[in-house]
Amino acid sequence: MKLHDLDASGNCYKVRLFAALANIDLDIEAVDMANGTHQQPPIVDLNPLGQLPILQDGKYVLRDSQAILVYLAGAYGGLAWWPEHPQGQAEIVQWLSSAANPVPPFGALDAAHRRAAGLSAQALIRAAACADDAAVFAAVNEWQTGAVALQTALHRPALRLGGIAVLQNISAQKWR
């Protein structure tokens, strides 16, 4: 099984982290994004969006870190990582969806600021400094709302125990 990977990517990192914790062997293939390899065959043949990570399991190809986490947990992780019952699966997917949203406190900044900022936290902070007061105020409110929801959820015992909780926590990883 091959993971097309970018070492500095938080999304690739969460796939590598889960695979390591679940003892799933991956053949890691580094993709040179700096030289545009992600926009050329064979990467765009696997994912026309040119984004990483991409997982190849035999002839099956999957893109998107959240989808890859679900696939690895269900196909190789066993019940410790992916429950049989739909309620447990829905709980995990709920967290995966939350993790896929913009990272507070920067989610309320407009798309142009986020694009200009690139991927580094320092660049995002610079973008926030250039944003108007309303955008910064909205970003802080978004962060506070998200922090309260996360704190409430983490006090639920079901989210603190077992491999399922670990999968949910891995999904929230953005950067090392």
VENGI-V123586 format. One record per backbone hydrogen bond with DSSP energy under -0.5 kcal/mol. NH is the residue of the N-H (numbers start at 1). CO is the residue of the C=O. Records with the same first field share a line. If there is no record, write none. Layout:
BEGIN
NH=CO ; CO
END
This chain:
BEGIN
2=56
3=27
4=2 ; 54
5=3 ; 29
9=6
13=9
14=10
15=11
16=12
17=13
18=14
19=15
20=16
21=17
22=18
23=20
24=19
25=23
27=1
28=26
29=3 ; 27
30=28
31=5
33=31
35=32
36=33
37=32
39=36
40=37
43=40
44=40
46=42 ; 43
47=43
50=47
53=4
54=4
55=62
56=2
57=55 ; 60
58=56
60=57
62=55
64=53
68=64
69=65
70=66
71=67
72=68
73=69
74=70
75=71
76=72
77=72 ; 73
78=73
81=78
82=78
89=85
90=86
91=87
92=88
93=89
94=90
95=91
96=92
97=93
98=94
99=95
100=96
101=97 ; 98
104=102
106=103
109=106
113=110
114=110
115=111
116=112
117=113
118=114 ; 115
124=120
125=121
126=122
127=123
128=124
129=125
130=126
131=127 ; 128
136=132
137=133
138=134
139=135
140=136
141=137
142=138
143=139
144=140
145=141
146=142
147=143
148=144
149=145
150=146
151=147
152=148
153=149
154=150
155=151 ; 152
156=153
157=155
159=156
160=157
161=157
165=161
166=162
167=163
168=164
169=165
170=166
171=167
172=168 ; 169
173=170
END
